[in-house]
């Protein structure tokens, strides 16, 4: 990973997804959610540091890198699959 890059895009997307699972929709909410779970996230994601990205990082990713509506649609699809699996 380049020196100026602190977090991989995949890592940030996983954090966003997990925060959205817990009801956080805005970058500041995602930031707070991640900050309160920094140690746990670092452990499960294999991160070297427990500090989490700044809310501007999440805002930039959601505005410039991924289509937030598409991301939401994928998350809803995931929930639908899990719900169907649990009712079978």
Residue frames as qw, qx, qy, qz and C-alpha x, y, z in Angstrom:
[[0.000, 0.891, 0.453, 0.000, 0.00, 0.00, 0.00],
 [0.375, 0.594, -0.059, 0.709, 1.45, 3.43, -0.91],
 [0.345, -0.096, -0.530, 0.769, 2.67, 5.46, 2.07],
 [0.212, -0.058, 0.078, -0.972, 0.02, 8.21, 1.73],
 [0.655, -0.210, -0.493, -0.532, -2.77, 5.62, 1.48],
 [0.267, -0.344, 0.701, -0.565, -3.93, 4.62, 4.96],
 [0.618, 0.147, 0.670, -0.384, -6.92, 2.42, 4.12],
 [0.126, 0.048, 0.838, 0.528, -7.75, 0.21, 1.16],
 [0.443, -0.062, -0.251, -0.859, -10.96, 1.04, -0.68],
 [0.610, -0.196, -0.743, -0.193, -12.28, -2.44, 0.09],
 [0.345, -0.209, -0.682, 0.610, -11.73, -1.83, 3.82],
 [0.158, 0.103, 0.158, -0.969, -13.60, 1.46, 3.71],
 [0.543, -0.085, -0.494, -0.674, -16.48, -0.12, 1.80],
 [0.540, -0.234, -0.799, 0.120, -16.74, -2.91, 4.38],
 [0.155, -0.211, -0.522, 0.811, -16.84, -0.35, 7.20],
 [0.345, 0.039, -0.132, -0.929, -19.54, 1.63, 5.37],
 [0.586, -0.142, -0.688, -0.404, -21.54, -1.53, 4.76],
 [0.444, -0.250, -0.772, 0.380, -21.32, -2.66, 8.39],
 [0.009, 0.177, 0.333, -0.926, -22.28, 0.79, 9.65],
 [0.462, -0.017, -0.339, -0.819, -25.26, 0.85, 7.28],
 [0.530, -0.203, -0.820, -0.072, -26.30, -2.56, 8.61],
 [0.328, -0.358, -0.636, 0.600, -26.48, -0.85, 11.99],
 [0.041, 0.846, 0.527, -0.069, -28.57, 2.04, 10.67],
 [0.248, -0.659, 0.115, 0.700, -25.94, 4.67, 9.97],
 [0.601, 0.652, 0.425, 0.181, -26.60, 6.47, 6.68],
 [0.178, 0.975, -0.089, 0.101, -24.56, 9.66, 6.87],
 [0.644, 0.460, -0.429, 0.435, -20.76, 9.95, 6.78],
 [0.145, -0.572, 0.490, -0.642, -20.61, 11.48, 10.26],
 [0.845, -0.268, 0.214, -0.411, -22.72, 8.61, 11.66],
 [0.934, 0.245, -0.229, 0.120, -20.55, 6.05, 9.87],
 [0.338, 0.594, -0.487, 0.544, -17.47, 7.75, 11.33],
 [0.446, -0.496, 0.447, -0.596, -18.80, 7.68, 14.88],
 [0.967, -0.065, 0.036, -0.242, -19.96, 4.08, 14.52],
 [0.828, 0.361, -0.320, 0.286, -16.51, 3.02, 13.28],
 [0.097, 0.637, -0.479, 0.596, -14.66, 5.10, 15.86],
 [0.659, -0.428, 0.363, -0.501, -16.53, 3.39, 18.70],
 [0.975, 0.000, 0.212, -0.068, -15.60, -0.02, 17.25],
 [0.314, 0.820, -0.476, -0.059, -12.05, 0.75, 16.12],
 [0.312, -0.471, 0.820, -0.090, -10.38, -2.04, 18.08],
 [0.720, 0.198, 0.639, -0.184, -12.89, -4.66, 16.90],
 [0.662, 0.730, 0.021, -0.166, -12.78, -3.48, 13.28],
 [0.117, 0.768, -0.627, -0.056, -8.99, -3.45, 13.29],
 [0.477, -0.261, 0.832, -0.108, -8.99, -7.02, 14.58],
 [0.721, 0.348, 0.582, -0.142, -11.56, -8.48, 12.16],
 [0.591, 0.804, 0.014, -0.069, -10.26, -6.55, 9.14],
 [0.859, -0.037, 0.066, 0.506, -6.59, -7.18, 9.91],
 [0.204, 0.914, -0.011, 0.351, -5.73, -3.47, 10.15],
 [0.604, 0.161, -0.415, 0.661, -2.47, -2.24, 11.61],
 [0.009, 0.135, -0.320, 0.938, -4.13, 0.67, 13.40],
 [0.018, -0.507, -0.819, 0.268, -7.26, 1.05, 15.48],
 [0.137, 0.497, 0.089, -0.852, -7.95, 4.59, 14.29],
 [0.491, 0.522, 0.690, 0.099, -10.66, 4.81, 11.65],
 [0.318, 0.344, 0.366, 0.804, -11.00, 7.07, 8.61],
 [0.059, 0.267, 0.228, -0.935, -12.21, 10.68, 8.96],
 [0.468, 0.566, 0.587, -0.340, -15.79, 11.47, 7.93],
 [0.327, 0.729, -0.264, -0.540, -14.48, 13.33, 4.87],
 [0.065, -0.291, 0.909, 0.291, -13.00, 10.05, 3.64],
 [0.313, 0.363, 0.870, -0.119, -16.40, 8.36, 3.79],
 [0.340, 0.753, 0.229, -0.514, -18.06, 11.41, 2.24],
 [0.157, 0.632, -0.554, -0.519, -15.53, 11.47, -0.62],
 [0.163, -0.061, 0.968, 0.180, -15.88, 7.73, -1.27],
 [0.315, 0.528, 0.756, -0.226, -19.67, 7.95, -1.34],
 [0.290, 0.811, 0.095, -0.499, -19.63, 11.06, -3.54],
 [0.247, 0.750, -0.479, -0.385, -16.82, 10.33, -5.97],
 [0.045, -0.368, 0.919, 0.133, -15.97, 6.63, -6.02],
 [0.057, 0.263, 0.962, 0.036, -19.13, 4.60, -5.59],
 [0.344, -0.361, -0.365, -0.786, -22.69, 5.37, -6.54],
 [0.220, -0.131, 0.691, -0.676, -24.42, 5.59, -3.17],
 [0.752, 0.118, 0.062, -0.646, -27.76, 4.52, -4.64],
 [0.762, 0.279, -0.570, -0.129, -26.17, 1.44, -6.19],
 [0.193, 0.276, -0.803, 0.491, -24.41, 0.68, -2.92],
 [0.491, -0.045, 0.462, -0.738, -27.76, 0.94, -1.09],
 [0.823, 0.207, -0.221, -0.481, -29.37, -1.34, -3.66],
 [0.583, 0.297, -0.745, 0.131, -26.64, -3.95, -3.17],
 [0.077, -0.186, 0.736, -0.646, -27.10, -3.76, 0.59],
 [0.684, 0.061, 0.216, -0.694, -30.86, -4.22, 0.24],
 [0.785, 0.277, -0.492, -0.255, -30.21, -7.20, -2.03],
 [0.306, 0.278, -0.828, 0.379, -27.97, -8.71, 0.63],
 [0.367, -0.065, 0.579, -0.725, -30.69, -8.29, 3.26],
 [0.782, 0.180, -0.116, -0.585, -33.25, -9.86, 0.93],
 [0.664, 0.280, -0.693, -0.014, -31.05, -12.92, 0.39],
 [0.093, 0.191, -0.799, 0.563, -30.42, -13.30, 4.14],
 [0.545, 0.018, 0.341, -0.766, -34.12, -12.89, 4.91],
 [0.813, 0.212, -0.332, -0.428, -35.10, -15.51, 2.33],
 [0.500, 0.278, -0.795, 0.199, -32.46, -17.92, 3.61],
 [0.101, -0.135, 0.718, -0.675, -33.72, -17.54, 7.18],
 [0.659, 0.105, 0.232, -0.708, -37.34, -18.25, 6.19],
 [0.689, 0.278, -0.590, -0.316, -36.55, -21.43, 4.23]]
